[in-house]
Amino acid sequence: MDSFSQALPRSAMSPAIGFISLGCPKATVDSERILSRLRAEGYTMVGDYQQADLVIVNTCGFIDAAVEESLEAIGEALEENGRVIVTGCLGAKAELIREVHPKVMAVTGPEAVDEVLAAVHAALPPPHDPFESLLPPGGLKLTPRHYAYLKIAEGCNQSCTFCIIPSMRGPLVSRPIGEVLDEAQALVSAGVKELLVVAQDTAAYGADLRYRTAFWGGRPLKSRIEVLAEELGRLGVWVRLHYLYPYPHLDRLVELMAEGWVLPYLDIPLQHASPAILKAMRRPAKQENMLRRIEEWRRRVPGLTLRSTFIVGFPGESEADFETLLDFLREARLDRVGAFTYSPVDGAAANALPGAVPEAVQQERLQRLMALQESISREKLAESLGRRLTVLVDEVLEDGRLLARSAAEAPEIDGVIVVEEARAAPGDFLEVEITAADEHDRLAHPL
């Protein structure tokens, strides 16, 4: 039951909840909020179907593969337990879920904590005497204790033709800046050493609020991503920003990286480099400007790590379009790259575009892209040999080696740094020297 939440000891009097969390870090935050509320009310979280009085499945519905995984998880929970509540992105398509699995007890959409709690209460009333002390500081987390995802907004105002997030999660809704900072402060007080800031469109934070001024700690703060990032940096922990649309004000975030307020790590999903394909995607199409911006960002922050994702085989993508993407990668020399083949998503505008690329061609292009990027990554990581870095320890292996990350590695999506001959615990910072590297990971010794 790897997908279940971390199990906690069960009281004989406590109703027991099993929880399966699928999807992206933003869905993980939703799961943590549901779990924290349930635990505060006295429910117990268990790690297998047999002990659970009911099971909650937080689904993903972004692409067809995610829909299939979610439906399979619901089916398994129904077969093994029989009492299942469904929430999350796929929950926005309740008719699909009930068509495939008519025996589910309730279905809610994303960002529906109150609705999930109401469904749980109806099926499994809470204990008569819940104790607030059952909830640990910072709430229940699905991540290790030393890092946490901090979701600052919900929804998205972009109209990318390959994406259905706006129809599933609605338009951009930014959280009040004081509320975000209160949550961040509570997480840091509970021992979190790294805050991973996420949203559907992180750099758009505050646009829906017209960047209005709010007060926190007796100080006026504008609801802007630059202001929020600097305030988070003042908490004295690592701050890592994810999913940044390439707006002009990213330059100010780069300044904050140069000043040390946030980690020098830019995660910008560029999606492609061909102007024709970017136009069809409804994405910024002037990649020559992006190359100039990358050059300037690296000049201002010499240790900057750049991460991006790309879609291969988008409708209408010619061999020339794909070669334009490869040329961009050769020139940009990004540090971290994720890529996947285009997959039609029910409800996406791109489904109506002509020029579908055969799957065999998609896979061949994906392999070529990843081979190129692996060679770039290998060369870039080799440049770090002999360099001294600060790393955050994530895990201690059975053989005593440590799995750690520097500012250049985000958890779960980037490589790791394996530290030999060192003693430390998860959440500790270490100073190390890089001694070896391949295309993904690095080896280090403590200083």
PyMOL commands that set and color helices and strands:
alter all, ss='L'
color gray80, all
select helices_A, chain A and resi 25-40+64-80+89-100+113-123+132-134+165-169+177-189+202-204+207-209+225-233+250-259+275-281+287-300+319-332+349-352+359-382
alter helices_A, ss='H'
color red, helices_A
select strands_A, chain A and resi 16-21+44-45+54-59+84-88+106-107+147-151+153-154+173-174+194-198+213-216+219-222+238-241+265-267+305-312+336-341+388-396+402-405+417-419+429-437+442-446
alter strands_A, ss='S'
color yellow, strands_A
deselect
rebuild
show_as cartoon
